[in-house]
Amino acid sequence: MTVAVTVPPIKSQGIKTKLVPWINDLILTSGTDINARWIEPFFGTGVVGFNSPMRGAHIVGDTNPHIINFYRAVQSGEVTPHSMRAYLERESRLLAEAGYAHFREVRDRFNREHSPYDFIFLSRAGFNGMMRFNRHGDWNIPFCKKPDRFAPAYVTKICNQIEHVARVIKRKPWQFSNVPFIETIEQAEAGDIIYCDPPYYGRYVDYYNGWTEDDEHALFEALCHTRAKFILSTWHHNDYRTNDMLDRYWNHFNVTTREHFYHGGGHIENRHAMVEALVFNFDISEKIEAEPVRQLELFAVAV
């Protein structure tokens, strides 16, 4: 079966695009009112939130200020498909002429000015589609060595993704906040649903300010005490090892699993099948069997 998924303009390692139908199936069996609020403390690319079936307000946060600034700019109309096209067409010509020198110029400019336009450029022109920052908060991914990266069709694809995300944002109230995850979770009330996709502890992850076992414990405590329903995305195991955090924390709740293949990553262990887990604190109306994720045909359209 083909499933339409809104694909966001921001990319990162571990994006949940192909897992959206599985996550939404679980949400719809949770008994949550479709008009409930959506609470998402690790917004990341936004792919799960933008495809959420909830019709209520969407309260989302992330500690990466550049993600939040970008989507605020889309929400306010500062960034539009038209303005992004003009920017990318100009920068693509300069990149084709100067190659790495221009990439470095944009990188240095972004690290000074934090433009949402430069953020998109770097996220698409960096090595292997990765997003990483150093301890000073500066962009820290090398050039992908493709001066012709921004072909006309690729620019159109990015602009269409911005247009589709902008439509989703206009359809319901959205609150974008650059805050620690605890602050977002604390806004949840009974009747809300929380979706958490934190960095995966024990794996090579690229995240704005890292992820430690203390963070995992703090998240566990916060979700133990919330009155809302929650779903947590994490990893279960791969060919190399298992996730120790499941036995330590998350097996206290319900867990369902599926296999998912990661095509990219800076390390070899991030480029193969992994068993993903969804942890949740509610009963479901029907059993969800663990099975490999189907290859879905993905459309950059709003649903």
C-alpha positions as a printed NumPy array, in Angstrom:
array([[  0.   ,   0.   ,   0.   ],
       [  1.258,   3.486,  -0.884],
       [  1.339,   5.963,   1.991],
       [  1.583,   9.708,   1.414],
       [  4.136,  11.33 ,   3.725],
       [  5.022,  15.009,   4.052],
       [  8.789,  15.076,   3.596],
       [ 10.447,  18.049,   5.361],
       [ 13.179,  20.241,   3.856],
       [ 15.565,  19.519,   6.741],
       [ 17.489,  16.238,   6.585],
       [ 19.467,  14.42 ,   9.271],
       [ 20.754,  10.994,  10.197],
       [ 18.036,   8.834,  11.692],
       [ 15.114,  10.673,  10.041],
       [ 11.903,   8.71 ,  10.588],
       [ 10.29 ,   9.225,   7.165],
       [  9.715,   5.531,   6.435],
       [  8.556,   4.85 ,   9.993],
       [  5.814,   7.513,  10.011],
       [  2.979,   5.101,   9.047],
       [  3.974,   2.7  ,  11.851],
       [  4.102,   5.503,  14.417],
       [  0.746,   6.879,  13.279],
       [ -0.845,   3.433,  13.409],
       [  0.171,   3.175,  17.058],
       [ -1.163,   6.671,  17.808],
       [ -4.521,   5.806,  16.265],
       [ -4.83 ,   2.643,  18.391],
       [ -4.05 ,   4.549,  21.595],
       [ -7.585,   5.805,  22.134],
       [ -6.355,   9.416,  22.114],
       [ -8.907,  12.036,  21.043],
       [ -8.011,  13.141,  17.51 ],
       [ -8.383,  16.754,  18.684],
       [ -5.726,  16.314,  21.386],
       [ -2.559,  18.398,  21.582],
       [  0.676,  17.057,  20.121],
       [  3.74 ,  17.509,  22.341],
       [  7.144,  16.831,  20.775],
       [ 10.304,  17.703,  22.764],
       [ 12.848,  16.434,  20.17 ],
       [ 11.46 ,  17.929,  16.971],
       [ 14.502,  17.321,  14.784],
       [ 13.614,  17.395,  11.087],
       [  9.915,  17.539,  11.992],
       [  8.887,  14.598,   9.822],
       [  6.812,  12.856,  12.533],
       [  5.162,  16.041,  13.798],
       [  4.27 ,  17.281,  10.325],
       [  2.56 ,  13.939,   9.644],
       [  0.863,  13.684,  13.041],
       [ -2.843,  12.742,  12.869],
       [ -3.611,  15.028,  15.827],
       [ -5.733,  18.104,  15.051],
       [ -4.997,  20.051,  18.233],
       [ -2.194,  22.5  ,  18.907],
       [  1.317,  21.254,  18.198],
       [  3.793,  22.228,  20.905],
       [  7.277,  21.304,  19.754],
       [ 10.768,  22.022,  20.987],
       [ 14.378,  21.264,  20.232],
       [ 17.713,  22.282,  21.735],
       [ 19.065,  22.934,  18.233],
       [ 18.263,  26.643,  17.7  ],
       [ 18.798,  26.442,  13.944],
       [ 15.984,  23.91 ,  13.452],
       [ 13.588,  26.034,  15.49 ],
       [ 14.685,  29.271,  13.797],
       [ 14.145,  27.735,  10.367],
       [ 10.598,  26.58 ,  11.061],
       [  9.738,  29.851,  12.785],
       [ 10.921,  31.603,   9.624],
       [  8.625,  29.397,   7.527],
       [  5.756,  30.053,   9.948],
       [  6.242,  33.843,   9.787],
       [  6.626,  33.912,   6.009],
       [ 10.253,  35.043,   6.14 ],
       [ 11.266,  31.857,   4.312],
       [  9.048,  30.963,   1.356],
       [  9.474,  28.617,  -1.605],
       [ 10.062,  31.661,  -3.807],
       [ 12.714,  33.232,  -1.567],
       [ 14.463,  29.889,  -1.063],
       [ 14.542,  29.26 ,  -4.813],
       [ 16.164,  32.642,  -5.465],
       [ 18.724,  31.969,  -2.718],
       [ 19.598,  28.433,  -3.855],
       [ 19.86 ,  29.393,  -7.508],
       [ 22.302,  32.161,  -6.622],
       [ 24.354,  30.016,  -4.247],
       [ 24.39 ,  27.056,  -6.619],
       [ 26.016,  29.195,  -9.33 ],
       [ 28.668,  30.354,  -6.875],
       [ 29.229,  26.786,  -5.663],
       [ 29.641,  25.517,  -9.233],
       [ 32.243,  28.211,  -9.871],
       [ 34.244,  28.035,  -6.629],
       [ 33.477,  24.595,  -5.151],
       [ 34.84 ,  24.039,  -1.662],
       [ 35.899,  27.668,  -1.285],
       [ 32.279,  28.785,  -1.557],
       [ 31.069,  26.033,   0.759],
       [ 33.579,  27.276,   3.328],
       [ 32.391,  30.855,   2.818],
       [ 28.756,  29.866,   3.458],
       [ 29.787,  27.77 ,   6.469],
       [ 31.708,  30.663,   8.026],
       [ 28.857,  33.062,   7.296],
       [ 26.35 ,  30.721,   8.894],
       [ 28.506,  30.332,  11.999],
       [ 28.479,  34.134,  12.35 ],
       [ 24.924,  35.01 ,  11.302],
       [ 22.878,  31.77 ,  11.623],
       [ 20.766,  32.413,   8.521],
       [ 17.97 ,  29.857,   7.965],
       [ 18.846,  29.932,   4.257],
       [ 22.483,  29.048,   4.886],
       [ 21.291,  26.331,   7.262],
       [ 19.423,  24.595,   4.432],
       [ 22.368,  25.032,   2.07 ],
       [ 24.826,  23.441,   4.497],
       [ 22.479,  20.599,   5.418],
       [ 22.233,  19.674,   1.719],
       [ 25.841,  20.368,   0.697],
       [ 27.502,  18.576,   3.616],
       [ 29.038,  15.118,   3.601],
       [ 26.564,  12.21 ,   3.591],
       [ 23.561,  14.341,   4.592],
       [ 24.828,  14.684,   8.154],
       [ 24.121,  17.484,  10.632],
       [ 26.729,  18.056,  13.337],
       [ 27.984,  20.976,  15.426],
       [ 31.137,  21.37 ,  17.502],
       [ 31.29 ,  22.299,  21.185],
       [ 31.06 ,  25.989,  20.258],
       [ 27.834,  25.413,  18.326],
       [ 29.493,  25.863,  14.916],
       [ 28.679,  23.774,  11.839],
       [ 31.091,  20.85 ,  11.748],
       [ 30.38 ,  18.765,   8.63 ],
       [ 32.766,  18.811,   5.634],
       [ 31.782,  19.496,   2.036],
       [ 30.265,  16.62 ,   0.053],
       [ 32.677,  17.423,  -2.848],
       [ 29.857,  17.862,  -5.363],
       [ 30.012,  21.411,  -6.778],
       [ 26.96 ,  20.661,  -8.974],
       [ 24.94 ,  19.51 ,  -5.95 ],
       [ 22.061,  21.951,  -6.481],
       [ 20.719,  20.911,  -9.874],
       [ 17.445,  22.639, -10.914],
       [ 15.358,  19.564, -10.081],
       [ 16.971,  19.336,  -6.637],
       [ 16.248,  23.019,  -5.93 ],
       [ 12.628,  22.495,  -6.985],
       [ 12.354,  19.493,  -4.67 ],
       [ 13.566,  21.517,  -1.67 ],
       [ 11.223,  24.415,  -2.477],
       [  8.259,  22.055,  -2.833],
       [  9.056,  20.558,   0.565],
       [  9.033,  24.051,   2.107],
       [  5.676,  24.767,   0.458],
       [  4.129,  21.562,   1.791],
       [  5.447,  22.093,   5.327],
       [  4.154,  25.687,   5.277],
       [  0.671,  24.351,   4.45 ],
       [  0.779,  21.955,   7.392],
       [  1.892,  24.751,   9.743],
       [ -0.989,  26.989,   8.596],
       [ -3.625,  24.308,   9.22 ],
       [ -3.284,  24.232,  13.013],
       [ -1.635,  26.182,  15.865],
       [  2.113,  25.522,  16.117],
       [  4.466,  26.614,  18.9  ],
       [  8.173,  26.232,  18.098],
       [ 10.502,  26.6  ,  21.099],
       [ 14.268,  26.339,  21.515],
       [ 14.193,  24.81 ,  25.008],
       [ 15.46 ,  21.705,  26.874],
       [ 13.246,  18.65 ,  26.405],
       [ 12.06 ,  18.689,  30.018],
       [ 10.413,  22.084,  29.517],
       [  8.4  ,  20.809,  26.567],
       [  7.311,  17.63 ,  28.373],
       [  6.218,  19.659,  31.399],
       [  3.633,  21.429,  29.225],
       [  1.808,  18.141,  28.597],
       [ -1.502,  17.516,  30.335],
       [ -3.866,  14.571,  30.62 ],
       [ -5.391,  13.928,  27.211],
       [ -2.312,  15.095,  25.286],
       [  0.031,  12.773,  23.437],
       [  3.814,  13.128,  23.654],
       [  6.11 ,  11.823,  20.953],
       [  9.813,  11.555,  21.833],
       [ 12.618,  10.82 ,  19.394],
       [ 15.754,  11.526,  21.438],
       [ 19.293,  10.761,  20.256],
       [ 20.005,   7.062,  20.514],
       [ 22.211,   6.398,  23.515],
       [ 25.229,   4.205,  22.813],
       [ 25.32 ,   4.859,  19.076],
       [ 27.265,   7.346,  16.998],
       [ 24.759,  10.161,  16.832],
       [ 24.984,  13.654,  15.477],
       [ 23.089,  15.965,  17.779],
       [ 23.429,  19.582,  18.707],
       [ 24.61 ,  19.07 ,  22.28 ],
       [ 25.111,  15.318,  22.66 ],
       [ 23.22 ,  12.719,  24.688],
       [ 24.34 ,  11.001,  27.891],
       [ 22.974,   8.349,  30.216],
       [ 22.013,  11.157,  32.596],
       [ 19.846,  12.583,  29.814],
       [ 18.253,   9.18 ,  29.247],
       [ 17.502,   8.881,  32.961],
       [ 16.007,  12.384,  33.082],
       [ 13.768,  11.531,  30.133],
       [ 12.66 ,   8.32 ,  31.832],
       [ 11.749,  10.21 ,  35.014],
       [  9.831,  12.851,  33.076],
       [  7.807,  10.283,  31.147],
       [  7.147,   8.237,  34.287],
       [  5.483,  11.254,  35.873],
       [  3.552,  12.687,  32.943],
       [ -0.245,  12.438,  32.903],
       [ -0.227,  12.348,  29.108],
       [  0.132,   9.331,  26.862],
       [  3.546,   9.011,  25.287],
       [  5.386,   7.197,  22.502],
       [  9.17 ,   6.978,  22.56 ],
       [ 11.27 ,   6.027,  19.53 ],
       [ 14.52 ,   4.23 ,  20.288],
       [ 16.633,   1.383,  18.985],
       [ 16.285,  -2.211,  20.147],
       [ 19.292,  -3.991,  18.638],
       [ 21.376,  -4.404,  15.512],
       [ 23.868,  -6.966,  14.27 ],
       [ 26.52 ,  -5.625,  16.639],
       [ 24.796,  -5.09 ,  19.981],
       [ 21.624,  -4.34 ,  21.899],
       [ 20.347,  -1.179,  23.553],
       [ 21.175,  -1.451,  27.268],
       [ 18.738,   1.361,  28.059],
       [ 15.764,  -0.868,  27.271],
       [ 16.453,  -3.234,  30.149],
       [ 17.488,  -0.388,  32.425],
       [ 14.485,   1.856,  31.788],
       [ 12.081,   1.299,  28.936],
       [ 11.009,  -2.32 ,  29.44 ],
       [  8.87 ,  -1.   ,  32.308],
       [  6.445,   0.066,  29.548],
       [  4.951,  -1.548,  26.447],
       [  7.371,  -2.112,  23.561],
       [  6.767,  -2.977,  19.922],
       [  9.514,  -3.434,  17.321],
       [ 10.197,  -3.321,  13.593],
       [ 13.228,  -3.624,  11.37 ],
       [ 14.463,  -0.516,   9.594],
       [ 17.425,   0.019,   7.281],
       [ 19.739,   3.025,   7.584],
       [ 21.481,   3.928,   4.328],
       [ 23.736,   6.697,   5.621],
       [ 26.003,   7.517,   8.48 ],
       [ 29.55 ,   8.381,   9.317],
       [ 30.176,   4.897,  10.77 ],
       [ 29.62 ,   1.492,   9.187],
       [ 27.374,   0.246,  11.99 ],
       [ 24.888,   2.983,  11.103],
       [ 24.486,   1.673,   7.54 ],
       [ 22.507,  -1.535,   7.886],
       [ 19.321,  -2.999,   9.285],
       [ 18.413,  -2.092,  12.831],
       [ 15.455,  -3.18 ,  14.909],
       [ 13.623,  -0.037,  16.004],
       [ 11.428,   0.075,  19.093],
       [  8.403,   2.141,  20.041],
       [  7.89 ,   2.398,  23.797],
       [  4.463,   3.529,  25.012],
       [  2.446,   3.846,  28.236],
       [ -1.063,   2.918,  27.104],
       [ -3.088,  -0.119,  26.138],
       [ -3.946,  -0.586,  22.478],
       [ -7.159,  -1.825,  20.948],
       [ -5.47 ,  -4.359,  18.677],
       [ -2.167,  -6.2  ,  18.663],
       [  0.586,  -4.683,  16.541],
       [  2.85 ,  -7.4  ,  15.184],
       [  6.578,  -6.836,  14.791],
       [  7.452,  -7.001,  11.093],
       [  9.913,  -5.414,   8.652],
       [  8.93 ,  -1.954,   7.469],
       [  7.58 ,  -2.026,   3.919],
       [  9.303,   0.068,   1.28 ],
       [  6.915,   2.992,   0.978],
       [  6.541,   5.3  ,  -1.966],
       [  7.202,   8.703,  -0.427],
       [  5.585,  11.833,  -1.758],
       [  6.63 ,  15.359,  -0.77 ],
       [  2.994,  16.317,  -0.314],
       [  0.931,  17.509,   2.61 ],
       [ -1.62 ,  14.993,   3.856]])
